[in-house]
Amino acid sequence: MEKVGIGIIGCGNISGAYLKAMAGFDILDIRGVADLNQAAAEAKAAEFSVPVSTIDTLMADPKVEIILNLTIPRAHVEVGLKALAAGKHAYSEKPLGINFAEGKKLAEAAENAGLRIGAAPDTFLGGGHQTARKVVDSGALGLAVGGTASFMRPGHESWHPNPDFYYDIGGGPMLDMGPYYITDLVNLFGPVRKVAGFATMLRKERTITSEPRRGETISVKVPTHIAGVLSFENGAVVQVTMSFDVAGHKHLPIEVYGTEGTLLVPDPNFFKGPVSLLKKGGDFEDYPVDQPYADGNYRSIGLADMAYAIRNNRPHRANGELALHVLEVMEAFERAAETGRTVEISTSVRRPAPLSESLVNGVLGK
Ligand SMILES: NC(=O)c1ccc[n+]([C@@H]2O[C@H](COP(=O)([O-])OP(=O)(O)OC[C@H]3O[C@@H](n4cnc5c(N)ncnc54)[C@H](O)[C@@H]3O)[C@@H](O)[C@H]2O)c1
């Protein structure tokens, strides 16, 4: 199958994980890496033996079919619109945009141009999560009742070298970590109908404890502890907590409840992790993870799936419709908190097809 040319824009912290994993997907042809900061692009190009380029060169390269946008959240839509205007499909890191309105603008631009948009997370395509999806689809849980989703940590300023964007508009625990949890829940339960929530910002400043900027302070512009409830179209009601303020806890990342069983889902920040199922009257038992991509960091599998989808003229899984729905849901927590009302979600989405439909000899290939 003819490879799909990829131009990478954004050569910061996460780009290494992509460049490493992309080497494992034959369909992807890295045409070059670029960044506003040319030194960052040069460093990644040297480290991964890929061509260094510039943003304008990648946008003008006829062999680049998809722009992979690994910039900070505030730049996702700006770079995405530029890619679409240049006739390229656009795939970005999460979130799709820093608010629903700009995400919608990107989705409309893609539709008008007849081009695709896609977005991380793609961890829901990992073997642990696809196994959980298989269990849900088997009907083993009975009627969908609800669940919990919990991300609670002290904050990324303890490890990220430039953590400012996590506390800027477009950051915060919901827009940063919410995409993993809510996308995974939508993959299991389908679209969300309504959101209720509360949010707090306890500290106006945070002190960086990572190197090289240890001791510098960052001003906080977004809530850092958000708790709420999702009401899904299938009737399930799920409690969600996303926080950069909690020292530690003992909740599992995602639990899913049905009338006949309870499913423990792996951490959606990772592709791998154990799946455990309790059937009514019994105990929790490990459920064999029997789907591929369960043994490593496959960040970029959503991009590879989009590349195969382009060649095979089928929908891709980590698609704009899904990312826009998730963005609307995430924003709704804050709107619910501000207004003291539940918020109706205007978008809906079909659950992405199970990854098994695109496997050839156990690997993504169609
Ligand atoms: N760091 C992680 O572990 C991690 C994990 C998963 C997802 N992400 C997501 O990946 C994205 C990038 O995160 P990061 O940690 O790599 O950030 P980073 O700050 O380390 O790197 C971002 C890079 O983008 C460049 N950039 C910013 N605006 C640009 C623009 N308009 N045009 C071109 N380049 C531009 C910056 O110069 C920088 O090199 C974010 O959306 C983040 O949520 C990060």
The ligand as a Tripos MOL2 file, in Angstrom:
@<TRIPOS>MOLECULE
LIG
   44    48     1     0     0
SMALL
NO_CHARGES

@<TRIPOS>ATOM
      1 N1          4.2740   15.8110   27.5180 N.am      1 LIG1
      2 C1          3.5000   14.7600   27.5810 C.2       1 LIG1
      3 O1          3.7920   13.7560   28.2750 O.2       1 LIG1
      4 C2          2.2320   14.7110   26.8000 C.ar      1 LIG1
      5 C3          1.5400   13.5100   26.8030 C.ar      1 LIG1
      6 C4          0.4060   13.4010   26.0320 C.ar      1 LIG1
      7 C5         -0.0390   14.4870   25.3130 C.ar      1 LIG1
      8 N2          0.6200   15.6720   25.3330 N.ar      1 LIG1
      9 C6          0.0810   16.7890   24.5480 C.3       1 LIG1
     10 O2          0.9800   17.0720   23.4940 O.3       1 LIG1
     11 C7          0.9670   18.4750   23.2010 C.3       1 LIG1
     12 C8          2.3800   18.9930   23.3110 C.3       1 LIG1
     13 O3          2.8300   18.7520   24.6300 O.3       1 LIG1
     14 P1          4.3810   18.7860   24.9730 P.3       1 LIG1
     15 O4          4.4770   18.2780   26.3600 O.co2     1 LIG1
     16 O5          5.1650   18.1450   23.8940 O.co2     1 LIG1
     17 O6          4.6120   20.3820   24.9760 O.3       1 LIG1
     18 P2          6.0080   21.1570   24.8480 P.3       1 LIG1
     19 O7          5.7620   22.5260   25.3680 O.co2     1 LIG1
     20 O8          7.1010   20.3320   25.4260 O.co2     1 LIG1
     21 O9          6.2540   21.2240   23.2670 O.3       1 LIG1
     22 C9          5.4320   21.9550   22.3850 C.3       1 LIG1
     23 C10         6.2610   22.3900   21.1850 C.3       1 LIG1
     24 O10         5.3950   23.0510   20.2460 O.3       1 LIG1
     25 C11         6.0690   24.1820   19.7520 C.3       1 LIG1
     26 N3          5.0470   25.1450   19.3150 N.ar      1 LIG1
     27 C12         4.1970   25.8520   20.0880 C.ar      1 LIG1
     28 N4          3.3820   26.5870   19.3070 N.ar      1 LIG1
     29 C13         3.7220   26.3330   18.0280 C.ar      1 LIG1
     30 C14         3.2360   26.7760   16.7640 C.ar      1 LIG1
     31 N5          2.2330   27.6580   16.6730 N.pl3     1 LIG1
     32 N6          3.8190   26.2890   15.6360 N.ar      1 LIG1
     33 C15         4.8460   25.4080   15.7290 C.ar      1 LIG1
     34 N7          5.3440   24.9360   16.8920 N.ar      1 LIG1
     35 C16         4.7870   25.4030   18.0250 C.ar      1 LIG1
     36 C17         6.9220   24.6860   20.9010 C.3       1 LIG1
     37 O11         7.9980   25.4700   20.4170 O.3       1 LIG1
     38 C18         7.3720   23.3770   21.5460 C.3       1 LIG1
     39 O12         8.5990   22.9070   21.0060 O.3       1 LIG1
     40 C19        -0.0110   19.1060   24.1850 C.3       1 LIG1
     41 O13        -1.2580   19.2710   23.5650 O.3       1 LIG1
     42 C20        -0.1040   18.0700   25.3020 C.3       1 LIG1
     43 O14        -1.3730   18.1090   25.9270 O.3       1 LIG1
     44 C21         1.7660   15.7900   26.0490 C.ar      1 LIG1
@<TRIPOS>BOND
     1     1     2 1
     2     2     3 2
     3     2     4 1
     4     4     5 ar
     5     4    44 ar
     6     5     6 ar
     7     6     7 ar
     8     7     8 ar
     9     8     9 1
    10     8    44 ar
    11     9    10 1
    12     9    42 1
    13    10    11 1
    14    11    12 1
    15    11    40 1
    16    12    13 1
    17    13    14 1
    18    14    15 2
    19    14    16 1
    20    14    17 1
    21    17    18 1
    22    18    19 2
    23    18    20 1
    24    18    21 1
    25    21    22 1
    26    22    23 1
    27    23    24 1
    28    23    38 1
    29    24    25 1
    30    25    26 1
    31    25    36 1
    32    26    27 ar
    33    26    35 ar
    34    27    28 ar
    35    28    29 ar
    36    29    30 ar
    37    29    35 ar
    38    30    31 1
    39    30    32 ar
    40    32    33 ar
    41    33    34 ar
    42    34    35 ar
    43    36    37 1
    44    36    38 1
    45    38    39 1
    46    40    41 1
    47    40    42 1
    48    42    43 1
@<TRIPOS>SUBSTRUCTURE
     1 LIG1         1 GROUP 0 **** ****
